[in-house]
């Protein structure tokens, strides 16, 4: 009986999977914590790119330009 309990306690066959799940949970937590900041940064960059494209298109389409 005690031998079975000792074998069960020392069994590490699922340890790798548990470690991967903990790493995944930590990554998801980090993403959720910094989600607003990341979205805000991406929106700001997209707005800058859009403004640059508008300016360039206006310059290219300007008569005599």
Secondary structure, DSSP 8 states (H G I E B T S, - for coil): -HHHHHHHHH--TTHHHHHHHHHHHHHHHHHHHSHHHHHHHHHHHHHHHHHHHHHHHHHHHSTT-
